[in-house]
Amino acid sequence: MGRFMRIGNYLKEAHPAGRKCVSFEFFPPKSEKGEAALFRAIEDLRPLQPTFVSVTYGAGGSTRDKTIEMVSRIKNELGIEAMAHLTCVGASRAEIHTVLGRLRDAGIENVLPLRGDPPAGDKTFKQHPEGMGYADELAAFIREDFDFCMGGACYPEVHTDAPDRETDLANLQRKVATGVEFLITQLFFDNDSYFGFLEKARAEGIDLPIIPGIMPVTNVEQIERFTAMCGASIPEDYRSDLNSRREDPEAVIALGVEFATAQCSELLKAGAPGIHFYTLNKSSATRQIMTALRNEGLL
């Protein structure tokens, strides 16, 4: 990331200079074996020189300590800018304040405040009695005592808990008003969803960089689970092509890489500020896509 430490600052200067923001998202593994595999994946992706990487926060705050440890290691040991996700789930304001202090003390400057998903077994979000219930509340709370650069999540196909697009955009405007400096979308497979959302967001006066979030499909059952949870749709032609390869893992990965490469190419040519890759803690698919995009001169 060079001399820029705050992602918002990078984005302000990158677009006029014709540079794109590339980021990779990881989740904290549950075992030492998983952690070793993750850091091998990060090392594999390191030569691609990402602008930053982000680390998620488990449902119910279950990976809080591991998230803090990982972003600290990635930034301070590997020298890659890191952004920590932070959620409202299962935590009081005092507990969240403590986590923020630990992140600041570890030298982390970028955070992504989210409402968060319910813990496993719960179907609906339950607000902690001494906590917060919405990402904009969390962002405002962070802004009171801390000087982090904050990103925000947005939803091209509407958040699963929002009754309609208008409500979802109103929620996003409240988040933007707290001082978030850039937005990252939920995963999507139809670029028209992104372009349509971008048009509506701009019409509402939301002028922040909106980075598309892309997940290369590497496993059919897995992507069916993810899209069912987050409300993202899979175009029928793509779903059919994936189904026809369901029993051939290598063919699924090859198709996933081909599809995501075409998606990213179109997005970047249309002026997207960069790409945020949901890596699922693996490196091969993301590396192949980025190599192809660089060969096209798009990154």
N, C-alpha and C positions, 0 to 999 in steps of 0.2 A: 504493500500500500504506500510505500515510500514515505514522504514527509507528512502525509495526511494520517491522522489517527482517528478523526471523527468521520464517520461514513457520510454524514450530511455535507461536510466540507468537500470531501472527494467528489460527490455527485454534482455540487455546484460548479466545480471547475472542469469536471470530466466531460460533460455534455458539450459545452462550447468548444472544447478542444478536440471533440470527435472521439473521445475514449469511452469505452463501455465498462460497466460495472459487472464483474462476475463473482458470484458467491456460491458457497456450498453449505448445505445444512446437514448437520449430524445429530444423532440422539445419543445420550449417555448409555453405554452398554451395561448389562446387568451382571456381568462376570468378568474376571481377570482375562479370560480367553477372549471375550468379546472386546475388551478394552485394547488388548494387544492387536487384534485384527483391525480395530478402528484406526489406531495410530499408524498401522501399516498403510491403510487406505489414504490417510491424510498425507503421509510421506509420498505416496504415489501421485497424489494430486498437487503436491507442493510446487513441482516445476512449472505447473500451469499458472502460477502466480495469481491466485485469486485476490480480489480486492479485500474480501473478508470471508470468514466462515462464521456460521451461527450454530449454537448448541441449544437444543430444545430442553424443555422443563417437563418432567414426567407428570402424568395425570395425578392430581392431588398433591403436587409438589414432591412427589416420591423420589425424584432424582436431584433435589435441591443442592446437596453437598457435592454430588458428582458433576453437576453442571458448572458450579463455581470452580471446581478443581480443573475441569477440562478446559474451560475458556482461559483460565490462568496459564495452564501448560501450553496451550496452542499459541497464546500471545508471547509468553515470556520465554518458553523453551524453543519453540519452532519459529518465532518471529513473524507469525501471520496474524493480522488484525482479527479480533474475535468479538462477536456480539452474543450476549447472553439473553435467552428468552426468560421471561418472568411472568408468572400467572397469579391470579387471585385465589386459585383453588386451595381450600384447606389451610389458609394462613391468615392470621390477624395482621392488622396494620403494623403492630410492633415487630412481628416476625419478618414481614416484608422489609421494613426499615433496616433490620439487622442484616438481611441478605444484601440489600443495596450497599450498605457500608462495607461488607466483605468484598463485593465486586469492585467498589471504588478503591479499596486498599490493595486489591490485586492488580491495579492498573488498568482495569477494564473501563472503556469510555463509551461503549455502545450497548444499548439494551433494547429489547423488543417486548414491550408490555402487552399482555394478552389476557383475556378473561380466563381462558383455559378450558380443557375438556374435563368432564366429571371423572372421578376415579373409576377404575374397573368395577363393574357391577352396578353402577349408578347410571340411570338413563337421563337424568336431568341435572343441570348445574345447581348446586346448593351453596348459597353465600355463607361464608364464615360469619358467626355473630359479631365478631369484632373486625371483620374484613371488608372487602369490596366486591361488587358484583359485575362490574363492567370494565373493559380495557381503558375507556376514557377516564374513569375514576382513578385507576392505577397510574395512568400517565400523569394526571394532575397531581397525585400524591408524590410521585417521583420528582416532579418539577419543583415541589415546595422546598426540598432540602438538598437536592442533588443536581449536578450539572452534566448528566449523561446526554449524549446524542441519542434520541429515541427514534426508532422506526415504528411502523404500524402495519397491521395486517388488513387486507381488504379482500373482497369476495366477488369475483367476476360473475358468478352464478348465484349470488345472494347467500348470506349466512343462513345456515339451516334453522336458526331460531328466529330469523326475521320474517315477518308476515309478507313483506313485499320489498321491491327494489327501493321505493321511496323511503321506507323506514330504515333500510340498511344504509342508504346514503346519508340520511340524517344522523345516524349513529356515527358514521365515518367522519362527518363534519365536526361533531363534538370531539372526536379523537384528534383531528387535525388542529382544532382550536387550542388543545393543551400544549402544542409545540412540537409534535412529531415532525421529523424533517424529511422522511421518505416513506414510501409504502411498498410492501411486498404482497403479491397476490397469493391466494390459495391456488393449489394446483388446478390446471384446466387442460383440456385436450383440443378444444375448438378455439382457434385464434379469434374467431368472430366474437366470442364471449369477452375476450380481453379488449378488443377494439370497441365493442359496444359499451362496455363498462367505462373505458377511458373517456369516450365521448360524453357519457352522462356525468362522470365525475368532473370533467372540465366545465361542463355547462352549469354545475353547481358551485363553481369557483374553487374547486380543489385542484391546485396547480403544482402539487409536489411531484417529484419523480415517482412513477409507479412501475416497479420492477416485476416483470412476469415470473411466476414460480412454475418451474417445469419439473415433472417427475418422469424420467425414462422408465418405461414398463419393462421389468425383468422377470415378473412372475404374474400369471393371469389371476390366480386366486387372491393374491395379495392386493393387486390393484382393484379388484372387485370389492374387497373389504374396505379399502381406504376410501374409494369413491362413495360407497354406501354411507360411511361415517360422515364425510365432509360435504356431501351433496354435489360433488363434481360429476359431470356426465361424460360418458365415453361415446363418441360418434358411432353410429350403427355400423358403418363400413369398417371402422377400426376394430370395433368389438368383434365383428364377424371374422376379420383376419386373425385376431388374437385367439379366438376360439378354435379356429382351424389348426392352430399350432400349439394348442394347450398341452399336448403330451410330448412336445419337443422343446425342452428348455432353451437350447441354443438358438432355435428358430425364433422363439419368443423374444429373446434378448436382441437378436439381430433386427427384428421388426421394430422393437422398442427404440433402439438407437436410430434407425432410419426415420421413424416417425418424429421423434423428438428433435432430430437434426433439422428436418424440414420445418417443423414448428418454429424452432429458434431462428432459423434463417429468415423466415418471413417476418417474424417479430422484429429482429434487428434491422432488416432492410426498411421496415416501416417506421423506424425511429425509436424503438424501445430503448430505455437507458441501459439495459444490460439483461442478464439472466440470473435468476436464483435457482440453483439446482437442488432438488430434494434427492439426496444421494442414497438414502437408506443405508448409510455407512459403508457403501461400496464405491470402488473407484473406476472400474473398467468402463461401464457405459458412459459415465460423465466424461472420462478422458477421451473416448472415441468421438463423442459429440463435439467436444471442444476442439479436437484436432481437425475435424472436418470443417468447423466454422472458421478456424484460423486459416485453413487452406483456401477458404472462400474470401478471406480478407475481411471478415466481419468482426473479429475480435482482435 
